[in-house]
Each structure stands twice: as C-alpha cells, then as structure tokens.
C-alpha cells in the first residue's frame, strides 16, 4: 500500500504530467530521490556489483591530499547533490575547510545527513541548502568571502545528456565563481557486462529504487499506477554511450494522475535515468565546454573511474 499523500512539489507534478504525455515517455532522474529513493540509492552504493562508489572512495583516500596541495586549505566546500555525504569526510579531513555547504533536493535526507556529519566535525560550520543545484544557487552569506571548492562525486554528471551536463557545469561555475575549483567524479567506458550488473543487481535493490518512483507519484500526485504492472530494465545504449533505466509495462495498463488519464501497452516504457560513460577526451571536452579547465586527473589501476580536479576559468573575449 502506498503511503499517505504528501505535499506535492509543483515542479514534480509538472515534470510527471508532461513527461508521461510526451511521445517518448520520460521523467527526469532527480525525482527518483525522495527520502525513500535516497535511502535505496545508499543501499545500491554498498552492493558488490556497484563498482563506482568503492572505486571513487579509494581514489579520494589516495588523492585528497593532492587536492589540498593544489586547491589549498581553508576554503568553503560546496557539495552538489550531497545525499548522505558518506564520501565527504575524506575530503573534509584533507582540506580542513572553513565551512561546508551541502546542497540537495531531498530536504529531510539533507538535514539528517548534515546533522550526522556535524557530530563528526563539531567545530565545522555546516550550512545545508535545500534546492535544485541544476540551476545557479545563492550560497549562504557566511561563505560569501571564502574561496570555493565544489564537490560533485558519484559520476552524477552522467545522469544528464551532454547539453544538459554542460548547462549544469555552467551553473556550478556561476554558483562558485571564477577561480574556484571543482572536484568531480566521472565513470569511464568499460565492459558492457560490468555495467549491466551494476545497474540491475541480483538483490533487486536497483529495481526497487526505480519502481519507487511510481509509489512516489501515487503518494504525492494522487496517482493510481499499478506498480506491480511494471518492471525495472537496464539497457546499454551504445550510440549514446550510456546505461538507460526504464520502467517497462508488463501488461496493458491504464491509470490517472491528478485526474489526467494515461495508458501504456505491454512492452512500452517510461525512461527514468541515464548514466553516461566518458572516455578521457570526452570528459575534458565536457568540462571545457562549460568553462572549466582540467588541473589534475586521477584514475584507478583498471581505468574504471576518474576523479578530476578542474578550475573555473575567467571568461575570454577571444580564442
């Protein structure tokens, strides 16, 4: 049974109604992350098939001292899409920031994570900001005069199609300011079987995470979606260099959302997430298109994942 109806975000309502009515039905991936979705994603990061988290964590433990050497200490660390902030302590211990600003769209999850982190760093000023970091964010006045180090781990940039990823990186630059640094994780191209297992795990946690979106729609938007009539699918799209997550109808279904009717034939899908994979030149071109210059780049021995430190370059009048 779905939970009692919660207060609906107007942007969530607009995206769901427009997305399901589109010629190719799709809902932006950010709406997967309500409280329950955020909790499930944290479980995904602990799965044996899900290599990105443990690989990136090892890179952070190995190279955050290098980040501190290059970017300096005492900055304000601004984390975009902070989630549970499980990797954040590795960076904070290395750079000894003057303040930490976690930004996340899931307010309750954000505040719980910030409180837990505050217990580990009692002397660190922490200023949680609930918001959509895909747009420029007004940072707290307390960090206005500090140099900024942005933190965007987890290869979350891969959830966005390239043009939107460039827009996001430009928004981050606008938030942090010229001269700021950005430490970003990007997943590399690799064997398709490895990718398939990472996004369709044997325990079914990723499936539950994907299907939770339907329960959220029912709870917040007065939906009547029969969630049991859909299944999770992870598909490799070679032309777009990405894993796609879909919700596939197992039978013909009809339902309503906010009174608006929808119908899906068996086999039709709702596209819920992308996870783009980048080669060396791809990642650098993406950053440069948004005004970020790569300062340093580190990868694991198998070249599965990259940790990149970039700097926000000043605008240029000419080439």
Secondary structure, DSSP 8 states (H G I E B T S, - for coil): ---------HHHHHHHHHHHHSSS-B--GGGG-SHHHHHHHHHHTTSTT-HHHHHHHHHHHHHHHHHHHHH-SS-EEEEET-TT-TTHHHHHHHH--SEEEEEES-HHHHHHHHHHHHHHSTTSEE--EES-TTS-----GGGTTS-EEEEE-TTGGGGS-HHHHHHHHHHHHHHH-TT-EEEEEEEB---HHHHHHHTS-TT-HHHHHHHHHHHHHHHHS-----GGGEEEEEEEETTTTEEEEEEEESS-EEEEETTEEEEE-TT-EEEEEEEE-B-HHHHHHHHHHTTEEEEEEEE-TT--EEEEEEEE----S--
